[in-house]
Amino acid sequence: MRQRFAEQSRREELVQRSRRAVQWLQPGLVVKRWVLTSALGFVLALLGAAIWADLKPIYWTLTTIEDLLRLLAGVGREFTGPLVLLLGVGLVLLGQSRSFGSIQKALAPQKDTALVDALLAQRRLNRGPNIVAIGGGTGLSTLLSGLKRYSGNLTAIVTVADDGGSSGVLRRELGVQPPGDIRNCLAALAREEPLLTRLFQYRFTAGGGLEGHSFGNLFLSALTAITGNLETAITASSKVLAVQGQVVPATSADVRLWAELEDGRRLEGESCIGHADSPIVRLGCSPARPAALPRALEAIAHADLIVLGPGSLYTSLLPNLLVPELVEAIARSSAPRLYICNLMTQPGETDGLDVSGHLRAIEAQLASLGIEERLFHAVLAQDSLPEGPELEYYRARGAEPVRCDLDGLGQEGYQVMLASMQGTQQRSEGRSSKGTLRHDPRSLSLAVMRFYKAAQRRAGA
């Protein structure tokens, strides 16, 4: 039994090696052309040296080869020919195998992935669409962690209006822009060193002045003080984490949100707006009409797909639309645009709003900037959620699934796509463990890519 199993393993390994050898022949790896270029350069270098030496090395080489051939011919060419051929092929294969093995160990010493598989995967990512994802909070980082499986050309445009938690403390005490949402996006797009990513997300649970702060927030704040601005600090952090794509703040201004409620009151600050006890009728910021960063505008101009959401409507998504230059760049773009709606309503922010209500809030925000054009004609919404303890948990806290009226939205001219995008995460409360409904990164990104491919087919029809 063991012998049969060992033979089967050897056969499988041989098949795997053969498959990888064939994969090296595929175009686009940008390896074979440079190997051949190096070989040609080596031959030319030898030829140049021989010419410089009055062709004597060539004469000596030819004489040696002639003597060697005569010696081998005496044994019999039927035997020596195949032997020398096999010896040459064997040396080539050995040299290439050891060379690529050394490269593999240098590039990814802790990975079991074959070099050819890693190169093919990177080639696929490099050819992926230019996707611009706009938002903030955990929703944007969840989307990015899924999309990085499909493209390496990702740009996250992140709101910088947070004034609560660790970000709020750093903002008040150090005068820096809030780093929390940016930290989450950097961690979501990181490719290498899971330990570094965990370190970036580590939150101190004790210590005077440190409790509640994450290491990434402190790191970004320190880099901002050293480099002079958050954008440069993000670029440096992206190199440390080997980020796949780029993370760009929506604006470099010190933005403070305010909201007018239906009862006439005005709330100041993102952390207060998220707990409004009356419907929000208008959102604004101080300073008004903040300027966008050039990198964000450039990313939108070259986008193949623009995505808004998921995330808290008034505190993560709409703050980005308070930057007029971003809105104008989106309006000019010919790329398909997709709005991703939340799974559940948020008490104090979107009570009672269905998908249509979320879209009306977005359109009202644009109208306040004098833009009557609809930016997002397509909507990705959650298919009906199954009943269970998770839904009961949310209902007990005043949240409900965001309902989607397909017929009504269709009559309004929206293209609606339904998909099952939910995932369940465990959250401990005392001795009990509750499930929290969140977008699942894989399901969410798969639905987004299906929309993109469908939009491509329509454009090519």
N, C-alpha and C positions, 0 to 999 in steps of 0.2 A: 504494500500500500504506500509506504513512504517513498519507495523507488519510483512508483508510478506518479506520485504527487510531485517529486523532484523533476521528473522528465517533463511533466506538464508545465511546471514553472519555467523550466529552461526554454520550452517551446514558446510560451507566452512572452518571455523576455526577448527571444529572438525576433518574434513578430513585432514587438514594440520597437526594437532597435531598427528593424527594417522600415517600419512606418516613419520613424523619425528621420532616417536617412533619406527617404523619399521627400519628406517635408522640406528638407534643405534645398530641394530642387524647385520649390515654389517661388514664383517671382515676388518681388517686393520686400524681401528680408534685408536688402541693402548689405549683404555680407559677401555673397559670391563675387560680385563685381569688384569689390575691393581686394579680395583674395587674389583674383586673377590680375588685377592692377599691380599688386605687390610682386607677384611672380614675374610679370612682364618687366617691371622695374628692376628686379634682381638680374634678369637676363641681360637687359640693356646695360646695367652697371658693369657686369662682367665683360660684355662686349667692348664697352668704352675703355675699361682697364687694359684689355688685350690690345686694342688699337694703339693705346698710349705706349704700350710695351713693344711696339713694332710687330704685333701679331705672333710673337714667339710663344706666349701661353696657349694660343689656339693650336699652333703646330705641335707643341708638347702634348696637349690634351688629345688631339686626333691620333697622334702616334701611340699614345697609351691605350686609347680605345681600340685601335687596330690590333695591337698586340694582344689585348684581352679577348677580342673577338676570335682571333686565331686560336688562342688557347681553348676557349669554350667550344669552338667548332670542332676541335679534335675529339671532344667528348661525344658530340652528336647534337645537332641543332634541334632534333625532335624532343630532346630532354632538356637542354639548356635554355631554349627559347621560352617555354612555359614557366620554367623555374625562375628565370630572371624577371619575367612579366609579373608573376605572382609576388616575387620579392618586392618589386617596385610598387605594386598596388598596396601591398601590406604596409610598407613604410609610409606611403601617403595617408592611408587610413589611420595608422597609429599616430602620425604626427598631427593630423586634423583632430582626432579624438582627444589627444592630450591637450592640444591648444585650446579647443573649445571647453574642455573640462576645467582648465585653469581659469578661463574667462568666467565660467559659471560660478566657480568658487569665489572669485574676486567680486563679482557683481551681487551674488545672493548666497552667501555661505550657509545660511540656515534654511534654505528652501530646497524642496525635493523636485521642483519643477524643472524639466529639461530646458536647456537654453533655447532650443528651436521653438518649443512651446511658448516660452516667455517672449521671444521675438515676434512670433505670430500674433500673440495676444496684444502686444504693444502696437504692432502694425494695424490691427483691427481698431484699437482705441484711437490711434492717430488719424485714422480715416473716418472716425465718427463725426456726427454733425456738430456744428457750433451751437450749443444750447446755452441760453441765458435764463437763469432761474432767479426770480425776484421774490423777496419775502424776508422772513426773519423767524426767530424762535426755533422750536424743535421741528416744526413742519418743514422748513427749508433744509435743515441738515438731514432729515430723514429722506427727502427727495434726492439730495445730492449723493448720499451713500448708496442709493440704488442706481442712479444714472451713471455713476463712474464705472459700472460694468459694461456700459454701452459706448461711451465716448470719453476721450481724454481732453476734448475741447469744451470744457465747462466753465462758465462764468457765473458766480453767485453774487448778485447785487443785494446787499444786506442793509436793513434799516439800522440807524444808529440813534434811535430815540429812547432806548431803554433807560429808566432811572430808578429801577428797583433792584434789590438783592445786592450781590457783590459788585455788579456793574455800576449800580447807582452810588454805592459807597465810594468806589474808585473815581467815579465821575465828579462827585462833590468834593472829595478830599484832594485829588491830584489834578483835577481840571482836564482829564483826558476824555475822549469819546468812549462810550460804553463798549467794552470788548467782548461781552458774553456771547452774543449771537455770532459774531465773527469767529470766536474760538470754536464754537460748535461746528461751523461750516469748515474750518480748517481741519478739524479732527475727522469730519466725515469724508473729506477728500484726500486724506493722507493715504499713501501707498505703502510706505515702509515702516519698519520698526514699531510693531504694536505696543512695545513698552513705552516708547516716546509718546505715542498717542494717549496711552493711559495716564502718563505723567502730565500731559497737557490738560487732561480732563479731571485730574485729581483735585478733590475739594477738601480743604482742611476742616476737621471736625473739632479741633481744640486749639488753644493757644490765644493769648491775648492779642487782639487785632488781626489775627489770621483766620479765626473761625468763620466759616461761611464763604471764604474766598477760594477760588480755584487757582491752581498753579498757572494755568494758561492765561487767566485774566491778569495776574500779577506780571507774568512774562511779557504779555503784549503792552501793558501799561509802562513797564520799565523800558522796553524797546521804543515806545513812542516818545518817552522823555529823552532817550539817547539820540534817536534819529531825527526828532523834531516833528514827526507827523505819523498818524496811524497807518497811512498807506504804505510808507516805507517799512514800518514795523511788520505789517502783514506780509510783505514781500520777503523779508528776512525769515519770518516764521515759516512761510511756505517752503523755503529751501530746506529748513531743518526737518520738516515733516514730509518732504518729498510730495508735496500736494499735486494732485492731478487736476490741472485747471487753474483758475484764479478766483480769489475772493476780493470783492471791491465794495467799500462802503458806498451807500447811496449818495452821500454828500460829505464834505469835510467840515461843514458848519456844525456848531454846537446847537443841535435842534432840540427844542422843547415843545412837546405836544400839548394842545388844548382841545377840548371838545365842548360843544354846546348841546345841552340836553333838551328834550321835548318840553320839560317843565320850566325852561328858561334859565336854568343854572348853567354855570360854566366850570368845568373841571380842568385843573392844571396838572400835567404830568402823566406819563404813560401808565404808571402803576395805579393811579387813581382812576383813569379812564376804563381800565379793565374791570373795575368793580362798580360801574355806574348803576344806579338804581332807577334810572329813567332812560327811555330810548334815546340814542345818540342821533342828532339831526345834522350835525356839522362837525367836521374835524379840521383843525388847522395847526400851524406850528409857528414858533418864533425862533429865529427870524423868518419872515414870510419869504416864499420863493427862494429857497436855498439853491446854491449852484451844485450841479452834478460834477463828478470827477470825469476827466477825459477818457480814462480807461473804460468806464462804464458805458459812455456814449459810443466809443469805438466798438465794444463788444456787441452792443445792440445793432449797430450798423452792419456788422458782419454775421449776424445771427441767422441760423437756419430754422431755429425754433425759439420762441419766447414763452416762458411759463411764469404765471403768477400764482403763488400759493404752493401747498396749503399753509395755513397759519391763521392766527388770530386776525380777524378782519380789520378792526380799528387800531390795533397796536402793532401788528407785524406787516400787514399788506398795504393798507391805505397810506401809511407814512411815506412809503416809497413814491406814491403818486402825488405827494406834496412837493416833489422836486420837478418843476415844470420842464426842464431840459430832458429829463428821463421820459416824461410823458410824450413830449414832442418827438423824441428819437423813436419811441415805440410806434407812434402814429406814422412815421415816415417809413418804417421797416416793411418790407414785403413778405417777411417770414410769417408762417402760421403762428397764431397766438392762442394759448390755452390757459383758461382759469381753472384751477383745481379747488373744489369746494371742500370744506371740512366735513368730517364724519358726524360730529355732534355740535349742537348749539353751545354757546358759552354763556353761562349765567352772568348778567351784568354787562354783557357786550352785544350778544346776538340773540337774545331771548326771542323765541317765536319766529325767527327768520328761516324761511326755506331757501332753496337755491336761488329762486327768483329774487327774494329779498336781499341776498348777498350781492347779486348782480346790480340791483337798483342802487345799493349803497355805493358800489364802484362807479356807476354812471353819474350819480349825484356828486361824487367827489371830483370827477372829471369836469362836470358842468360848472363847479365852483371855480375852476381854472379857466373857464371860457371855452372848453373843448366839448363840442357836441357830438363828435365822432365816437362811435363805439370801438373801443380798443380790442376787446376780447369777444370774438364771435363764437368761440367754441368753449364748452364746459365739460369738465370731467367730474362726475359725481359718483358717490357711493351707491351701489345697488342696495336693495333692502337689507338691513342688518337682522340677523337671526335673534330671536328672543333668548334671553339668558341672564345669568346673574350680573354680567357686566352692564347690560342695559339698565337693570334695576338699580345698580349702584349709581349710575349717572342720573337716572330719573329722581332718585332720592335727594339729589343735590341740585335739582332744577334744570338739568340738561335733557335734551331730546334729540333723536336722530334728525339730521337735516333732510327734510322731505324734498323730493324732486318731482315737479309736475312736467312730465315729458311733453304732453300735448301743448300746454300753455307756453312753454319755452320755445317749442317749435314754431308756434304761431307768431312769436315775437322775433323770429329770425335767428334763434340760437341753434347751433349744432351741439347736441347733447350726447355724451358718451357715458354709459353706465358701466361700472366695473366693480368687482369685489376687491377692495383694497385694504381691508381692515386686518390688523394683527392685534394680539393680546399680549400685554406686558404685565408682569407681576409687580404689585406694589404692596408693601407690608404696612399694616396699620395695627400697632400693638402686637397681639398674638395672632391676628388673622392676616390673611393674604388676599388682596383684592386684585382682580384683573382690570387693567385700564385699556381702553380702546385707543389704538393709535394706527396711523397709516403704516402698513408693512412696506419697507423699502423696496423689496423685490416686486411685489404686486403693483405698487404704485408706479415704479419706473417702467415696468412692462406695459402697463396701460398707456403711459406717456409715449413710449416708443411705438406702440401700435397706432396711436393717433398720428404721430409724425409720419410713419410709413404710409398711412392712408392719405394724409395730406399730400405726400409726394406723388402718390398714384393719381390723385385728382389733378395735380398741377401738370403731370405729364400726359394726361388723357387729352 
